[in-house]
Amino acid sequence: MKFKKIVPLALIALSFTLAGCGKDDAASAKAQEQVVPNEIKVGVVPGPYREMLAQYLAPVVEKKGHKLVFVEFTDWVQPDSALDSGAIDANVFQHQSYLNGIVANQGLHLSSVINVPTLGIYVFSDKYNSFDAVPEGATVGIPNDAVNLARALRVARDLKLISLDNKKDEQKVSIADISENPKNYNFVSLEAAQLPRSLDSIDLAFVPGNYAYAAKLDFSKALGAEDVKEPIKLVVAVQDHKVDSVGKFLKEAVLDPDFAKGVDSDPVFKNFAKPAWWPKN
């Protein structure tokens, strides 16, 4: 005789309920990802960008019913780690080339949504007012992180101070790749934040703009400046899965005409290198 297994109706109902809960939880989590928080936490580092965003982007965000809350970091590692973990909602401190390297090397799930006006690298000296006056064998400070070190060397090349090995990827060049150095400059790598404070002990310094701004260096007295290309203009970055929520919201805020009008009317920020999308005056 064969017996049929009888499954209680209550158990069947429970299984459907649990399955439904699983789908509901997944749907709820997905919906939560698409919510733009009332307070958007934005990671920044010391320098001008927090001020630019606070003065001209924050009012646009408030007009749209939200608020920017700035979280300041003291180095260039923590802002991406904090964003990847969800501790903050976005960050604005790095250019696209730097972000690409971080994503590739550390496996972070971050994307840029738009770029913003940016300061480049500037060449300062407390001792000389032109490159012609800089003597042979002068000590030249450059940033010690790989991305900005390569940038500084490219700026030196473009200013005709040195030549670089043209067989080497220019995004990865180092001091060892200097092929011609007519004045035998002594290039020394230092923490970027230390460069402005080292001007009394070295002859020249290639200083990233945010650190020059923080140190209140006079840009009008710079001996030379970087031609800031699109890949090295600062970007607004978010988590990959929030590109269509927080990312879309911040992109629309940056594209709001009031942000561009504010920046273009500011005596300092109007001189920053503008993104390709920037409205033409």
N, C-alpha and C positions, 0 to 999 in steps of 0.2 A: 504494500500500500504506500502511495506517495503522499507526503504531507506538504502542504503549501505553507511557505513562511508568511506569516501575517505581520505586517508592519503597522504599528499603532498609528492612527490618524494624527495624533498629537505630535509624534516624532516626524512624520512627513511635514506637518505644518511648521515645526521648528526648523527643519532643514531649509525650507523655502524662505523662512524668516531670516536665517543666518546668511543665506546666499544674497538675499535682498540687502541686508545690512552691509555686506562686503561691497556691493556695488554702490550703495549709498555713500559709504565712507570714502570710496575712491572718487566718486563724483564730487563729494564735499571737499576733499583735498585738492582736486583739480580746480574747483571753483575758487577756493581760497587763494590759489596761486595767481588767479586773475584779478584779485582785489588790490587796488592801489591803497596803501595805508594812508590814514589821515596825516600822520607825521612820517615823512620820508627821510630816513637816516642816510646821509651822504658822507662818505669817508673822504677826507682831504689831508694834505700835509701842509706844513708852514709855507706861507708864500701868498701870492696875489689872488689865487683862484678862489679861495674861500671868500675873500672880500668881493671879488667880481660877482660871484654867484649870490652872495648875501645881498648885495646892493641892487642887482638887476634881474636875477632869476627868481629869487624868493618872492618878490611882489607878483610876478606872473603866476607862480605856483599858488600863492594865496588867492589870487583872482579866480583860480580854478577850484578853490575850496579845499586846498591842502596846505601843508607847511613843511619847509625844509628844516631839518635838524642836522647840524654839522658835527661830525665826530672826527677829531683831529688825531692823526698818528704822527709819530716822530721819525719813521723810516719808510722805505718804499717796499717793504715786505708785508707788513701787517694789513694794509688796506685791502689787498687782494685775498688774503687768507680770511679776513673778517667777512668780506663779501661772499666768498665761496661757502662759508659756513652759515650764512644767513643772519649774521650779527648786525649787518647793515644792509641797506636796500640798493645802494649804488655807490660808486666812487668816481672822483674826478681828480686825478693826480698824475696819470701816465699817458704816454702816447701809444699809438697803435702798434708800433714795432716792439715796444717794451711788453705790452699786453700779449702779443703773439708769442713772445719768448717765454713768458710766465706760464701761459696756457700749455705750451708744448713741453716745457721742462718739468712742470709740477702737476700736470694733469687736472688743472682747475677747469671748472665749467662756467666760464665767463665770456661775455660778448660785449662789444661796443655797440652803441646805438646812434651816436652822432659825435662829431668833434666840435671844439669850441676855440675861441681866440687864445693864442698861445705865445708865450715868450720863448725865444730861442736861447742859444748859448751866446754869451757876450765875452769879449776879451778886455780885461781891465789891467791897469798898471798904476801904482802909486808913484812910480819913478819916471815914467816916460810918457810922452804925449803923442808918439807916433811909432810905427814899427821901424822906421828908418833909424830912430834914435836908440833902439834896443841893441845892445852890444853883442858881439859874438860870444857864444858860450853862456848866454843868459839862462837862468833857471825858469822853467815854464810849468805851472801847475795845471793839471787836468783832472777831471773826476776819475775815481778809481773803480766805479761800477762799469761792467763791460759795455753796456749799451751807450752810456754817456761818454765813456772814454773814446769809443769809436766815433761818436758824433763830434767830439772835440777835435780829434785828429782830422776828420773830414773838413771841419771848419778851417783848421790850420792849412790844410791843402788848398782849399778854395781861396784862401787869403794869400796864396803863393808863398807861404812860409816854409813848407816842406812838400815832398812828393811821397806818395804811398805806392806800395807794390800793387800794380794794376791787375795782378792775377789773383789777388786775395779778395774774398767777399767783403765789400766795403762796410757792410753792417757788422763785421766781426774783426776789423783791423785792430791791431795793438801797437804799442811802441816799437815792437820788434819788426813791424811791417813798414817802417819809415825807410824809404829807399834813397831819398835825397834830403839833406839837412844843411843847406848852404851856410848857415850861421852857427852850426853845431850847438843848437839849443839843447839844453839838458831837461828833458821832459820827466817830471815826477808826478806820480798819481797820488791823490789825496782824497779823503772823504769830501764829497761835494759841499757839504755845509762848512767845511774848514777852509775852503778856498778864499772866500772874502776876508777871513781873519788872517790869512797868510800873506796878504798883499804887502805887508811891511817887511817880509823876509824873502820874498821871491820877486822876480822881475815882471812876470806876466802871469795871469790866471785866466783860464777858460771856465767861466762860471755859468752853470745853468740858470736861466732867468728867474726861476722862483727863489733861488737862494740869493741872487743878486738883489732882488726886490726886498726880501726879508732883511737883508743887511743894509738896506737903504743906499745902495750904490747908485751913483748918478749915471743913468744910461746915456745921457748926452756926452759923457766923457769916455765912453767905451772906444777902444781903438779899432774894434771890428765886431761884426755880429753875424750870426748864422742866417742863411737863407732858409727859412723854415718850410719844409715840404710837407705835403699832406700826411705821410706816414708818421711824422713826428709832431703833429698837432695833438693836443690833449683830447682824450675821449671821455665820454660818459659811459661807464661800464656797469652792467648788471649781470645777475645770474642767467644762464642760458634759458631756463624755463620761465623767466619773467621778462623776456624781451617784449612780449606782446601785452604786458600789463604795466609794470613800473617803467620799463624801458620805453614803451610807446608814449606813456604820459610825459616822461622827462624830455623825450625827443620833441614832442609837440610844444612843450614849454620853451625849450631852447629856440625853436623855430618861430616862436611868437614875435611879431615885429617889435614889441615893446622891449624885449631883451636886447635886440640889435641896436635900437635907438638909444638905449641907456648906455651901452658900451661905447658906441660911437660918439657920445656926447661927453664921455669922461676924459679928463686931460691926460690920464695915464693909460687906461685900458684901450683907448682908441689907437694907440701905437702898437698893440699886439698884432702878431701875424693872424690874419683872418682865414677861416676855412673857405674852401672853394664854393660852398653853398651860400656864403654870406651875401646879403643883399647889396647890390651896387648902388652907391650914392649918386 
